[in-house]
């Protein structure tokens, strides 16, 4: 694809997003809740599209396509397991996060843990864990754009330049108007993502495989066999299954909807979007394996596939992937910056809301540069790096479950469980150790659960923790199931 086409397309898309950001800024207040949560006024459709765009990043159209290219149909089970787990968790926990956010004035996922366990250090440790693990995941978004733009341009748009453009746009959209900007641009970007993916699959099925998908796949029956060993499937899938609870950028979205109907619309809209997008991306990965076999780097499969389609369609798909990467990176950077001020700095020193917001905005470009630096290392497959990052975040899982359901859980147990699980997971990945054949996420989660329970039973719980659990459960029953106003 000519470099001029790419430059013009990215510029047009940026200007449209900037116009939406400017509109969002006109309605923005001065407080941190308005900046980071859009003052809890996001409607159902925008909530659904924002959640979808935040979740389905460059991982899908670059990483999942590459994973399917390399491993075949097994990737469909991997991704559908994630989708099913996310929908179930949203049904169970979205109402709880929403009512807790309103009742206690919460802004970040870690602040909920601090409130429930009665210790600011629980939230501080959770936030530090998120900062460390999400930089690699956020860098994946930049890597996806670098690989894609370099591939479709034949090297004229180098890897580093693709990452740099995506990083610069992320800073603009995030810092300009906070979540109001990100939510509106997410809605635009999710729409572009789904439309472009549908058009690409339709073109490939109609023009490149005129004999039909079945006849085309007959030439590569190996792609339709589940070739993944179970430990590999479990190791990759387990972190994604609990993504909706452990990744703060999506959890924070649960505070923003304006009412009960918006929460329900968000869950329903994400479910439909996620299923369609997953199936389409797997089809694209299988198509790439048939049309452009023999690639050394599977993450380049989408770029190679786009050389087989008309330039206009290829450009639309490139922009949709660009949109996916920027939307996810926007959300991660915005969430981490809010956690830095609310959960880390406030744990160390008293902080006014004005200073908290100032520090949060200052962290946005710093985090983006860190993500760019990490992505420049090109440490591995996008899909695997994403799963590794989510594996580290799983150390929070027992602490989160305990926050809503186990009154005996303590702050000491929560801190010890998160630290032990995260350190062990990181050490096993670093040393490339699969103890008893199982991947690091399995042992990290087991350790986190065991340490959290053991230390909690040996220490005294905060009496207010039980009140938190009962109050949230009562509000959920009253508002979501009995239909009363909050």
C-alpha positions as a Markdown table, in Angstrom:
| # | Residue | x | y | z |
|---|---|---|---|---|
| 1 | Unk | 0.0 | 0.0 | 0.0 |
| 2 | Unk | 1.4 | 3.4 | -0.9 |
| 3 | Unk | 2.7 | 5.5 | 2.1 |
| 4 | Unk | 0.6 | 8.4 | 1.0 |
| 5 | Unk | -2.6 | 6.3 | 1.4 |
| 6 | Unk | -1.6 | 5.3 | 4.9 |
| 7 | Unk | -0.7 | 8.9 | 6.0 |
| 8 | Unk | -3.9 | 10.3 | 4.6 |
| 9 | Unk | -6.1 | 7.6 | 6.2 |
| 10 | Unk | -4.5 | 8.0 | 9.6 |
| 11 | Unk | -4.8 | 11.8 | 9.4 |
| 12 | Unk | -8.5 | 11.6 | 8.5 |
| 13 | Unk | -9.2 | 9.2 | 11.3 |
| 14 | Unk | -7.2 | 11.3 | 13.8 |
| 15 | Unk | -9.1 | 14.5 | 12.8 |
| 16 | Unk | -12.5 | 12.7 | 13.3 |
| 17 | Unk | -11.4 | 11.4 | 16.7 |
| 18 | Unk | -10.0 | 14.9 | 17.6 |
| 19 | Unk | -13.4 | 16.4 | 16.8 |
| 20 | Unk | -15.1 | 14.0 | 19.1 |
| 21 | Unk | -12.6 | 14.7 | 21.8 |
| 22 | Unk | -13.2 | 18.4 | 21.4 |
| 23 | Unk | -16.9 | 17.9 | 21.8 |
| 24 | Unk | -16.3 | 15.8 | 24.9 |
| 25 | Unk | -14.0 | 18.5 | 26.4 |
| 26 | Unk | -16.8 | 21.1 | 26.2 |
| 27 | Unk | -18.9 | 19.2 | 28.7 |
| 28 | Unk | -16.1 | 18.3 | 31.0 |
| 29 | Unk | -16.0 | 19.4 | 34.7 |
| 30 | Unk | -12.9 | 20.0 | 36.8 |
| 31 | Unk | -12.9 | 17.1 | 39.2 |
| 32 | Unk | -11.2 | 13.7 | 39.1 |
| 33 | Unk | -14.4 | 11.8 | 38.9 |
| 34 | Unk | -15.5 | 13.8 | 35.8 |
| 35 | Unk | -12.0 | 13.4 | 34.2 |
| 36 | Unk | -11.5 | 9.7 | 34.9 |
| 37 | Unk | -15.2 | 8.5 | 35.0 |
| 38 | Unk | -17.1 | 11.0 | 32.9 |
| 39 | Unk | -19.0 | 11.9 | 36.1 |
| 40 | Unk | -20.7 | 8.4 | 35.9 |
| 41 | Unk | -23.0 | 9.5 | 33.1 |
| 42 | Unk | -22.1 | 7.2 | 30.2 |
| 43 | Unk | -25.1 | 5.7 | 28.4 |
| 44 | Unk | -25.7 | 2.0 | 27.5 |
| 45 | Unk | -24.6 | 2.1 | 23.8 |
| 46 | Unk | -21.4 | 4.1 | 24.4 |
| 47 | Unk | -20.6 | 1.9 | 27.5 |
| 48 | Unk | -21.0 | -1.3 | 25.4 |
| 49 | Unk | -18.8 | 0.1 | 22.5 |
| 50 | Unk | -16.2 | 1.5 | 24.9 |
| 51 | Unk | -16.0 | -1.8 | 26.9 |
| 52 | Unk | -15.7 | -3.7 | 23.6 |
| 53 | Unk | -13.0 | -1.4 | 22.1 |
| 54 | Unk | -11.1 | -1.5 | 25.4 |
| 55 | Unk | -11.2 | -5.2 | 25.5 |
| 56 | Unk | -10.7 | -6.2 | 21.9 |
| 57 | Unk | -7.4 | -4.5 | 21.0 |
| 58 | Unk | -4.7 | -5.0 | 18.4 |
| 59 | Unk | -4.4 | -8.4 | 20.0 |
| 60 | Unk | -7.4 | -9.6 | 18.0 |
| 61 | Unk | -6.7 | -8.5 | 14.4 |
| 62 | Unk | -3.0 | -9.0 | 14.8 |
| 63 | Unk | -2.3 | -11.3 | 17.7 |
| 64 | Unk | -5.3 | -13.7 | 17.4 |
| 65 | Unk | -5.0 | -13.8 | 13.7 |
| 66 | Unk | -1.3 | -14.7 | 14.2 |
| 67 | Unk | -2.1 | -17.3 | 16.8 |
| 68 | Unk | -4.6 | -18.9 | 14.5 |
| 69 | Unk | -2.2 | -18.7 | 11.6 |
| 70 | Unk | 0.3 | -20.7 | 13.7 |
| 71 | Unk | -1.9 | -23.0 | 15.7 |
| 72 | Unk | -5.2 | -23.4 | 13.8 |
| 73 | Unk | -8.7 | -23.7 | 15.1 |
| 74 | Unk | -7.6 | -24.2 | 18.8 |
| 75 | Unk | -7.4 | -20.4 | 19.1 |
| 76 | Unk | -11.2 | -20.3 | 18.7 |
| 77 | Unk | -11.7 | -22.3 | 21.8 |
| 78 | Unk | -9.1 | -20.1 | 23.6 |
| 79 | Unk | -10.9 | -16.9 | 22.7 |
| 80 | Unk | -14.4 | -18.2 | 23.2 |
| 81 | Unk | -13.5 | -19.4 | 26.7 |
| 82 | Unk | -12.4 | -15.9 | 27.4 |
| 83 | Unk | -15.7 | -14.4 | 26.0 |
| 84 | Unk | -17.9 | -16.9 | 28.0 |
| 85 | Unk | -15.9 | -16.2 | 31.2 |
| 86 | Unk | -16.2 | -12.5 | 30.7 |
| 87 | Unk | -19.9 | -12.5 | 30.1 |
| 88 | Unk | -20.5 | -14.7 | 33.2 |
| 89 | Unk | -18.3 | -12.5 | 35.3 |
| 90 | Unk | -20.0 | -9.3 | 34.1 |
| 91 | Unk | -23.4 | -10.7 | 35.0 |
| 92 | Unk | -22.2 | -11.5 | 38.5 |
| 93 | Unk | -19.9 | -8.5 | 39.2 |
| 94 | Unk | -20.8 | -5.5 | 37.0 |
| 95 | Unk | -23.8 | -4.7 | 39.3 |
| 96 | Unk | -21.6 | -5.1 | 42.4 |
| 97 | Unk | -18.9 | -2.8 | 41.1 |
| 98 | Unk | -21.5 | -0.2 | 40.0 |
| 99 | Unk | -23.4 | -0.1 | 43.3 |
| 100 | Unk | -20.1 | -0.1 | 45.3 |
| 101 | Unk | -18.8 | 2.8 | 43.1 |
| 102 | Unk | -21.9 | 4.9 | 43.8 |
| 103 | Unk | -22.3 | 4.0 | 47.5 |
| 104 | Unk | -18.6 | 4.6 | 48.4 |
| 105 | Unk | -17.7 | 7.2 | 45.8 |
| 106 | Unk | -15.0 | 4.8 | 44.3 |
| 107 | Unk | -12.9 | 5.8 | 41.3 |
| 108 | Unk | -10.4 | 3.0 | 40.8 |
| 109 | Unk | -10.6 | -0.8 | 41.1 |
| 110 | Unk | -7.8 | -0.7 | 43.7 |
| 111 | Unk | -9.7 | 1.8 | 45.8 |
| 112 | Unk | -12.5 | -0.8 | 46.2 |
| 113 | Unk | -10.0 | -3.2 | 47.7 |
| 114 | Unk | -8.7 | -0.5 | 50.1 |
| 115 | Unk | -12.2 | 0.3 | 51.2 |
| 116 | Unk | -13.3 | -3.3 | 51.7 |
| 117 | Unk | -10.1 | -4.4 | 53.6 |
| 118 | Unk | -9.8 | -1.2 | 55.6 |
| 119 | Unk | -6.2 | -0.5 | 54.5 |
| 120 | Unk | -4.8 | 2.0 | 51.9 |
| 121 | Unk | -1.9 | -0.4 | 51.4 |
| 122 | Unk | -4.0 | -3.1 | 49.8 |
| 123 | Unk | -5.0 | -0.6 | 47.1 |
| 124 | Unk | -1.4 | 0.6 | 46.8 |
| 125 | Unk | 0.0 | -2.9 | 46.3 |
| 126 | Unk | -2.7 | -3.7 | 43.8 |
| 127 | Unk | -2.0 | -0.5 | 41.9 |
| 128 | Unk | 1.7 | -1.2 | 41.8 |
| 129 | Unk | 1.1 | -4.7 | 40.5 |
| 130 | Unk | -1.1 | -3.2 | 37.7 |
| 131 | Unk | 1.5 | -0.6 | 36.8 |
| 132 | Unk | 4.2 | -3.3 | 36.5 |
| 133 | Unk | 2.2 | -5.9 | 34.5 |
| 134 | Unk | 0.2 | -3.6 | 32.3 |
| 135 | Unk | 3.1 | -1.8 | 30.7 |
| 136 | Unk | 3.9 | -5.0 | 28.7 |
| 137 | Unk | 0.3 | -5.5 | 27.7 |
| 138 | Unk | -0.1 | -1.9 | 26.7 |
| 139 | Unk | 3.1 | -2.1 | 24.7 |
| 140 | Unk | 1.5 | -5.0 | 22.7 |
| 141 | Unk | -0.9 | -2.4 | 21.2 |
| 142 | Unk | 2.0 | -0.3 | 19.9 |
| 143 | Unk | 3.8 | -3.5 | 18.6 |
| 144 | Unk | 0.7 | -4.5 | 16.7 |
| 145 | Unk | 0.6 | -1.1 | 14.9 |
| 146 | Unk | 4.3 | -1.3 | 14.2 |
| 147 | Unk | 4.1 | -4.7 | 12.6 |
| 148 | Unk | 1.0 | -3.9 | 10.7 |
| 149 | Unk | 2.1 | -0.6 | 9.2 |
| 150 | Unk | 5.5 | -1.9 | 8.4 |
| 151 | Unk | 4.0 | -4.9 | 6.7 |
| 152 | Unk | 1.3 | -3.3 | 4.6 |
| 153 | Unk | 3.7 | -0.5 | 3.4 |
| 154 | Unk | 6.5 | -2.9 | 2.5 |
| 155 | Unk | 8.8 | -1.3 | 5.0 |
| 156 | Unk | 8.1 | 2.3 | 3.9 |
| 157 | Unk | 6.4 | 2.9 | 7.3 |
| 158 | Unk | 9.0 | 1.4 | 9.7 |
| 159 | Unk | 8.1 | -0.4 | 12.9 |
| 160 | Unk | 9.3 | 2.3 | 15.2 |
| 161 | Unk | 7.3 | 5.0 | 13.3 |
| 162 | Unk | 4.1 | 3.0 | 13.5 |
| 163 | Unk | 4.5 | 2.7 | 17.3 |
| 164 | Unk | 5.4 | 6.4 | 17.6 |
| 165 | Unk | 2.3 | 7.6 | 15.8 |
| 166 | Unk | 0.0 | 5.4 | 17.8 |
| 167 | Unk | 1.7 | 6.6 | 21.0 |
| 168 | Unk | 1.3 | 10.2 | 20.1 |
| 169 | Unk | -2.4 | 9.9 | 19.3 |
| 170 | Unk | -3.0 | 8.0 | 22.6 |
| 171 | Unk | -1.5 | 10.9 | 24.6 |
| 172 | Unk | -3.7 | 13.4 | 22.8 |
| 173 | Unk | -7.0 | 11.5 | 23.2 |
| 174 | Unk | -6.3 | 10.6 | 26.8 |
| 175 | Unk | -5.0 | 13.9 | 28.2 |
| 176 | Unk | -7.4 | 16.2 | 26.4 |
| 177 | Unk | -10.7 | 15.3 | 27.9 |
| 178 | Unk | -10.2 | 12.1 | 30.0 |
| 179 | Unk | -12.8 | 9.4 | 29.8 |
| 180 | Unk | -15.4 | 11.5 | 28.1 |
| 181 | Unk | -13.0 | 11.7 | 25.1 |
| 182 | Unk | -11.9 | 8.1 | 25.3 |
| 183 | Unk | -15.5 | 6.8 | 25.6 |
| 184 | Unk | -16.7 | 8.7 | 22.5 |
| 185 | Unk | -13.7 | 7.8 | 20.4 |
| 186 | Unk | -14.1 | 4.2 | 21.6 |
| 187 | Unk | -17.6 | 4.1 | 20.3 |
| 188 | Unk | -16.4 | 5.3 | 16.9 |
| 189 | Unk | -13.5 | 2.9 | 16.9 |
| 190 | Unk | -15.5 | -0.1 | 17.9 |
| 191 | Unk | -17.9 | 0.6 | 15.0 |
| 192 | Unk | -15.0 | 0.9 | 12.6 |
| 193 | Unk | -13.5 | -2.4 | 13.9 |
| 194 | Unk | -16.6 | -4.5 | 13.4 |
| 195 | Unk | -17.5 | -3.0 | 10.0 |
| 196 | Unk | -14.0 | -3.4 | 8.6 |
| 197 | Unk | -13.7 | -7.0 | 9.8 |
| 198 | Unk | -17.1 | -8.0 | 8.3 |
| 199 | Unk | -16.2 | -6.4 | 5.0 |
| 200 | Unk | -12.8 | -8.1 | 4.9 |
| 201 | Unk | -14.2 | -11.6 | 5.7 |
| 202 | Unk | -17.0 | -11.1 | 3.1 |
| 203 | Unk | -14.5 | -10.1 | 0.4 |
| 204 | Unk | -12.2 | -13.1 | 1.1 |
| 205 | Unk | -15.1 | -15.5 | 1.2 |
| 206 | Unk | -16.6 | -14.2 | -2.0 |
| 207 | Unk | -13.6 | -13.3 | -4.1 |
| 208 | Unk | -10.6 | -15.3 | -2.9 |
| 209 | Unk | -12.4 | -18.5 | -2.0 |
| 210 | Unk | -15.1 | -18.6 | -4.6 |
| 211 | Unk | -15.4 | -22.4 | -4.2 |
| 212 | Unk | -16.4 | -21.9 | -0.6 |
| 213 | Unk | -14.7 | -22.1 | 2.8 |
| 214 | Unk | -15.1 | -25.8 | 3.1 |
| 215 | Unk | -13.3 | -26.6 | -0.1 |
| 216 | Unk | -10.5 | -24.2 | 0.7 |
| 217 | Unk | -9.9 | -25.7 | 4.1 |
| 218 | Unk | -9.7 | -29.2 | 2.7 |
| 219 | Unk | -6.2 | -28.2 | 1.5 |
| 220 | Unk | -5.1 | -27.7 | 5.1 |
| 221 | Unk | -6.9 | -30.2 | 7.4 |
| 222 | Unk | -4.2 | -29.7 | 10.0 |
| 223 | Unk | -5.6 | -26.2 | 10.7 |
| 224 | Unk | -8.9 | -27.8 | 11.9 |
| 225 | Unk | -7.3 | -30.1 | 14.4 |
| 226 | Unk | -6.8 | -29.1 | 18.0 |
| 227 | Unk | -3.1 | -29.4 | 18.3 |
| 228 | Unk | -2.5 | -27.5 | 21.5 |
| 229 | Unk | -1.4 | -29.6 | 24.5 |
| 230 | Unk | -3.7 | -29.1 | 27.5 |
| 231 | Unk | -1.1 | -27.4 | 29.7 |
| 232 | Unk | -0.5 | -24.8 | 26.9 |
| 233 | Unk | -4.3 | -24.2 | 26.5 |
| 234 | Unk | -4.8 | -23.9 | 30.2 |
| 235 | Unk | -1.7 | -21.6 | 30.6 |
| 236 | Unk | -2.9 | -19.2 | 27.9 |
| 237 | Unk | -6.6 | -19.4 | 28.6 |
| 238 | Unk | -6.7 | -19.1 | 32.4 |
| 239 | Unk | -5.5 | -15.5 | 32.6 |
| 240 | Unk | -8.0 | -14.4 | 29.9 |
| 241 | Unk | -10.9 | -16.2 | 31.6 |
| 242 | Unk | -10.7 | -13.8 | 34.6 |
| 243 | Unk | -9.7 | -10.7 | 32.5 |
| 244 | Unk | -12.9 | -8.9 | 33.4 |
| 245 | Unk | -12.0 | -8.9 | 37.1 |
| 246 | Unk | -8.3 | -8.6 | 37.1 |
| 247 | Unk | -7.6 | -6.0 | 34.4 |
| 248 | Unk | -8.3 | -2.5 | 35.9 |
| 249 | Unk | -8.9 | -0.7 | 32.6 |
| 250 | Unk | -12.1 | -2.8 | 32.0 |
| 251 | Unk | -13.1 | -2.9 | 35.7 |
| 252 | Unk | -13.0 | 0.9 | 35.9 |
| 253 | Unk | -15.5 | 1.0 | 33.0 |
| 254 | Unk | -18.1 | -0.6 | 35.4 |
| 255 | Unk | -18.2 | 2.6 | 37.5 |
| 256 | Unk | -19.0 | 4.9 | 34.6 |
| 257 | Unk | -22.6 | 3.9 | 33.3 |
| 258 | Unk | -25.2 | 6.3 | 34.4 |
| 259 | Unk | -27.9 | 3.8 | 35.5 |
| 260 | Unk | -29.0 | 0.2 | 35.7 |
| 261 | Unk | -30.3 | 0.1 | 32.1 |
| 262 | Unk | -26.9 | 1.3 | 30.9 |
| 263 | Unk | -25.1 | -1.5 | 32.8 |
| 264 | Unk | -27.4 | -4.1 | 31.2 |
| 265 | Unk | -27.0 | -2.6 | 27.8 |
| 266 | Unk | -23.2 | -2.7 | 28.2 |
| 267 | Unk | -23.2 | -6.4 | 29.0 |
| 268 | Unk | -25.6 | -7.3 | 26.2 |
| 269 | Unk | -23.8 | -5.2 | 23.6 |
| 270 | Unk | -20.4 | -6.5 | 24.5 |
| 271 | Unk | -21.6 | -10.1 | 24.3 |
| 272 | Unk | -22.9 | -9.7 | 20.8 |
| 273 | Unk | -19.9 | -7.7 | 19.6 |
| 274 | Unk | -17.4 | -10.1 | 21.2 |
| 275 | Unk | -18.9 | -13.3 | 19.6 |
| 276 | Unk | -19.0 | -11.8 | 16.1 |
| 277 | Unk | -15.6 | -10.3 | 16.3 |
| 278 | Unk | -14.0 | -13.4 | 17.6 |
| 279 | Unk | -15.4 | -15.7 | 14.9 |
| 280 | Unk | -14.4 | -13.2 | 12.2 |
| 281 | Unk | -10.8 | -12.9 | 13.5 |
| 282 | Unk | -10.3 | -16.6 | 13.6 |
| 283 | Unk | -11.6 | -16.9 | 10.0 |
| 284 | Unk | -9.1 | -14.3 | 9.0 |
| 285 | Unk | -6.3 | -16.3 | 10.7 |
| 286 | Unk | -7.3 | -19.4 | 8.8 |
| 287 | Unk | -7.6 | -17.5 | 5.6 |
| 288 | Unk | -4.1 | -16.1 | 6.0 |
| 289 | Unk | -2.7 | -19.6 | 6.6 |
| 290 | Unk | -4.2 | -20.7 | 3.3 |
| 291 | Unk | -3.3 | -17.6 | 1.2 |
| 292 | Unk | 0.1 | -16.5 | 2.6 |
| 293 | Unk | 1.7 | -19.7 | 4.1 |
| 294 | Unk | 5.3 | -19.9 | 5.3 |
| 295 | Unk | 5.6 | -16.6 | 7.2 |
| 296 | Unk | 8.4 | -16.6 | 9.8 |
| 297 | Unk | 6.6 | -14.2 | 12.1 |
| 298 | Unk | 2.9 | -15.1 | 12.6 |
| 299 | Unk | 2.1 | -11.6 | 13.9 |
| 300 | Unk | 2.7 | -10.5 | 10.3 |
| 301 | Unk | -0.1 | -12.6 | 9.0 |
| 302 | Unk | -2.7 | -9.9 | 8.9 |
| 303 | Unk | -0.3 | -7.5 | 7.0 |
| 304 | Unk | 0.4 | -10.2 | 4.5 |
| 305 | Unk | -3.3 | -11.0 | 4.1 |
| 306 | Unk | -4.1 | -7.4 | 3.3 |
| 307 | Unk | -1.8 | -7.5 | 0.3 |
| 308 | Unk | -4.4 | -9.8 | -1.3 |
| 309 | Unk | -7.3 | -7.3 | -1.1 |
| 310 | Unk | -8.2 | -4.0 | -2.8 |
| 311 | Unk | -6.3 | -1.0 | -1.4 |
| 312 | Unk | -9.4 | 0.8 | -0.2 |
| 313 | Unk | -10.6 | -2.2 | 1.9 |
| 314 | Unk | -7.0 | -2.8 | 3.1 |
| 315 | Unk | -6.8 | 0.8 | 4.3 |
| 316 | Unk | -10.1 | 0.6 | 6.2 |
| 317 | Unk | -8.9 | -2.6 | 7.9 |
| 318 | Unk | -5.6 | -0.9 | 8.8 |
| 319 | Unk | -7.5 | 2.0 | 10.3 |
| 320 | Unk | -9.8 | -0.4 | 12.3 |
| 321 | Unk | -6.7 | -2.1 | 13.8 |
| 322 | Unk | -5.2 | 1.2 | 14.5 |
| 323 | Unk | -8.4 | 2.2 | 16.3 |
| 324 | Unk | -8.4 | -1.0 | 18.3 |
| 325 | Unk | -4.9 | -0.4 | 19.5 |
| 326 | Unk | -5.3 | 3.2 | 20.4 |
| 327 | Unk | -8.6 | 2.6 | 22.2 |
| 328 | Unk | -7.1 | -0.1 | 24.4 |
| 329 | Unk | -4.0 | 1.9 | 25.1 |
| 330 | Unk | -6.0 | 5.0 | 25.9 |
| 331 | Unk | -8.0 | 3.1 | 28.5 |
| 332 | Unk | -5.0 | 1.4 | 30.1 |
| 333 | Unk | -3.0 | 4.7 | 30.3 |
| 334 | Unk | -6.0 | 6.6 | 31.7 |
| 335 | Unk | -6.8 | 3.9 | 34.3 |
| 336 | Unk | -3.2 | 3.6 | 35.4 |
| 337 | Unk | -2.8 | 7.3 | 35.8 |
| 338 | Unk | -5.9 | 7.5 | 37.9 |
| 339 | Unk | -4.6 | 4.6 | 40.1 |
| 340 | Unk | -1.2 | 6.4 | 40.5 |
| 341 | Unk | -2.8 | 9.4 | 42.1 |
| 342 | Unk | -5.7 | 7.8 | 44.0 |
| 343 | Unk | -4.1 | 4.6 | 45.3 |
| 344 | Unk | -0.3 | 5.1 | 45.3 |
| 345 | Unk | 0.3 | 8.8 | 46.0 |
| 346 | Unk | -2.5 | 9.1 | 48.5 |
| 347 | Unk | -1.2 | 6.1 | 50.4 |
| 348 | Unk | 2.1 | 8.1 | 50.9 |
| 349 | Unk | 0.9 | 11.6 | 51.5 |
| 350 | Unk | -2.4 | 13.6 | 51.8 |
| 351 | Unk | -3.3 | 15.0 | 48.4 |
| 352 | Unk | -5.9 | 17.5 | 47.2 |
| 353 | Unk | -8.1 | 16.6 | 44.3 |
| 354 | Unk | -6.4 | 19.2 | 42.2 |
| 355 | Unk | -3.0 | 17.8 | 42.8 |
| 356 | Unk | -4.2 | 14.3 | 42.3 |
| 357 | Unk | -5.6 | 15.2 | 38.9 |
| 358 | Unk | -2.4 | 17.1 | 38.0 |
| 359 | Unk | -0.2 | 14.0 | 38.8 |
| 360 | Unk | -2.6 | 11.7 | 36.9 |
| 361 | Unk | -2.3 | 13.8 | 33.8 |
| 362 | Unk | 1.5 | 14.0 | 34.2 |
| 363 | Unk | 1.8 | 10.3 | 34.2 |
| 364 | Unk | 0.0 | 9.8 | 30.9 |
| 365 | Unk | 2.9 | 10.7 | 28.6 |
| 366 | Unk | 5.4 | 9.0 | 31.0 |
| 367 | Unk | 3.6 | 5.7 | 30.8 |
| 368 | Unk | 3.2 | 6.0 | 27.1 |
| 369 | Unk | 6.9 | 6.4 | 26.6 |
| 370 | Unk | 7.5 | 3.4 | 28.9 |
| 371 | Unk | 5.2 | 1.3 | 26.7 |
| 372 | Unk | 7.0 | 2.5 | 23.6 |
| 373 | Unk | 10.4 | 1.5 | 25.1 |
| 374 | Unk | 9.1 | -2.0 | 26.1 |
| 375 | Unk | 7.5 | -2.6 | 22.7 |
| 376 | Unk | 10.7 | -1.7 | 20.9 |
| 377 | Unk | 12.3 | -4.8 | 22.4 |
| 378 | Unk | 10.0 | -7.1 | 20.4 |
| 379 | Unk | 10.2 | -9.8 | 23.0 |
| 380 | Unk | 7.7 | -12.3 | 21.6 |
| 381 | Unk | 4.4 | -13.1 | 20.0 |
| 382 | Unk | 1.7 | -10.6 | 20.8 |
| 383 | Unk | -0.8 | -13.2 | 21.9 |
| 384 | Unk | 1.7 | -14.8 | 24.3 |
| 385 | Unk | 2.9 | -11.4 | 25.8 |
| 386 | Unk | -0.7 | -10.4 | 26.4 |
| 387 | Unk | -1.4 | -13.6 | 28.2 |
| 388 | Unk | 1.7 | -13.3 | 30.3 |
| 389 | Unk | 0.7 | -9.8 | 31.4 |
| 390 | Unk | -2.8 | -11.0 | 32.4 |
| 391 | Unk | -1.2 | -13.9 | 34.3 |
| 392 | Unk | 0.6 | -11.5 | 36.6 |
| 393 | Unk | -2.7 | -9.6 | 37.3 |
| 394 | Unk | -4.4 | -12.9 | 38.3 |
| 395 | Unk | -2.6 | -12.6 | 41.7 |
| 396 | Unk | -5.5 | -10.2 | 42.5 |
| 397 | Unk | -8.2 | -12.7 | 41.8 |
| 398 | Unk | -8.7 | -14.3 | 45.2 |
| 399 | Unk | -8.5 | -10.9 | 46.8 |
| 400 | Unk | -11.2 | -9.5 | 44.5 |
| 401 | Unk | -13.5 | -12.5 | 45.2 |
| 402 | Unk | -12.9 | -12.2 | 48.9 |
| 403 | Unk | -13.8 | -8.5 | 48.7 |
| 404 | Unk | -17.3 | -9.4 | 47.8 |
| 405 | Unk | -17.9 | -12.8 | 49.3 |
| 406 | Unk | -15.5 | -13.7 | 52.2 |
| 407 | Unk | -15.9 | -11.6 | 55.4 |
| 408 | Unk | -12.9 | -13.4 | 56.9 |
| 409 | Unk | -10.4 | -12.0 | 54.4 |
| 410 | Unk | -7.9 | -9.5 | 55.8 |
| 411 | Unk | -5.7 | -6.7 | 54.6 |
| 412 | Unk | -2.5 | -8.7 | 55.5 |
| 413 | Unk | -3.8 | -11.7 | 53.6 |
| 414 | Unk | -4.7 | -9.6 | 50.6 |
| 415 | Unk | -1.2 | -8.0 | 50.4 |
| 416 | Unk | 0.6 | -11.3 | 51.0 |
| 417 | Unk | -1.5 | -13.1 | 48.5 |
| 418 | Unk | -1.0 | -10.6 | 45.7 |
| 419 | Unk | 2.8 | -10.2 | 46.2 |
| 420 | Unk | 3.5 | -13.9 | 46.5 |
| 421 | Unk | 1.4 | -14.9 | 43.5 |
| 422 | Unk | 2.8 | -12.1 | 41.3 |
| 423 | Unk | 6.4 | -12.8 | 42.2 |
| 424 | Unk | 6.1 | -16.5 | 41.6 |
| 425 | Unk | 4.4 | -16.0 | 38.3 |
| 426 | Unk | 7.1 | -13.6 | 37.1 |
| 427 | Unk | 9.9 | -15.8 | 38.4 |
| 428 | Unk | 8.5 | -18.9 | 36.6 |
| 429 | Unk | 8.1 | -16.9 | 33.3 |
| 430 | Unk | 11.6 | -15.4 | 33.7 |
| 431 | Unk | 13.2 | -18.8 | 34.2 |
| 432 | Unk | 10.9 | -20.5 | 31.7 |
| 433 | Unk | 9.9 | -23.1 | 34.3 |
| 434 | Unk | 6.7 | -25.2 | 33.8 |
| 435 | Unk | 6.7 | -27.1 | 37.1 |
| 436 | Unk | 5.0 | -30.5 | 36.7 |
| 437 | Unk | 4.3 | -29.5 | 33.1 |
| 438 | Unk | 1.9 | -26.7 | 34.1 |
| 439 | Unk | 2.4 | -23.1 | 33.0 |
| 440 | Unk | 3.2 | -20.2 | 35.4 |
| 441 | Unk | -0.4 | -18.8 | 35.7 |
| 442 | Unk | -1.6 | -22.1 | 37.3 |
| 443 | Unk | 1.1 | -22.0 | 40.0 |
| 444 | Unk | 0.8 | -18.2 | 40.5 |
| 445 | Unk | -3.0 | -18.5 | 41.1 |
| 446 | Unk | -2.7 | -21.5 | 43.4 |
| 447 | Unk | 0.0 | -19.6 | 45.5 |
| 448 | Unk | -2.1 | -16.4 | 45.7 |
| 449 | Unk | -5.2 | -18.3 | 46.9 |
| 450 | Unk | -3.2 | -20.4 | 49.5 |
| 451 | Unk | -1.3 | -17.4 | 50.9 |
| 452 | Unk | -4.4 | -15.1 | 51.0 |
| 453 | Unk | -6.5 | -17.7 | 52.8 |
| 454 | Unk | -3.7 | -18.8 | 55.2 |
| 455 | Unk | -2.6 | -15.3 | 56.2 |
| 456 | Unk | -6.2 | -14.1 | 56.5 |
| 457 | Unk | -7.0 | -17.0 | 59.0 |
| 458 | Unk | -4.0 | -15.9 | 61.1 |
| 459 | Unk | -4.9 | -12.2 | 61.2 |
| 460 | Unk | -7.8 | -10.2 | 62.3 |
| 461 | Unk | -10.3 | -8.9 | 59.7 |
| 462 | Unk | -11.6 | -5.3 | 59.5 |
| 463 | Unk | -15.1 | -5.3 | 61.1 |
| 464 | Unk | -16.2 | -2.9 | 58.4 |
| 465 | Unk | -15.4 | -5.4 | 55.7 |
| 466 | Unk | -18.5 | -7.5 | 56.6 |
| 467 | Unk | -20.6 | -4.4 | 56.4 |
| 468 | Unk | -19.2 | -3.6 | 53.0 |
| 469 | Unk | -20.2 | -7.1 | 51.7 |
| 470 | Unk | -23.7 | -6.9 | 53.1 |
| 471 | Unk | -24.3 | -3.4 | 51.9 |
| 472 | Unk | -23.2 | -4.1 | 48.4 |
| 473 | Unk | -25.2 | -7.4 | 48.2 |
| 474 | Unk | -28.3 | -5.6 | 49.6 |
| 475 | Unk | -28.0 | -2.7 | 47.0 |
| 476 | Unk | -27.6 | -5.2 | 44.1 |
| 477 | Unk | -30.7 | -7.1 | 45.2 |
| 478 | Unk | -32.7 | -3.9 | 45.6 |
| 479 | Unk | -31.6 | -2.1 | 42.4 |
| 480 | Unk | -30.9 | -4.8 | 39.8 |
| 481 | Unk | -33.3 | -7.6 | 40.8 |
| 482 | Unk | -36.2 | -5.6 | 42.4 |
| 483 | Unk | -36.0 | -2.6 | 40.1 |
| 484 | Unk | -35.8 | 0.1 | 42.8 |
| 485 | Unk | -33.8 | 3.3 | 42.3 |
| 486 | Unk | -30.4 | 3.4 | 43.8 |
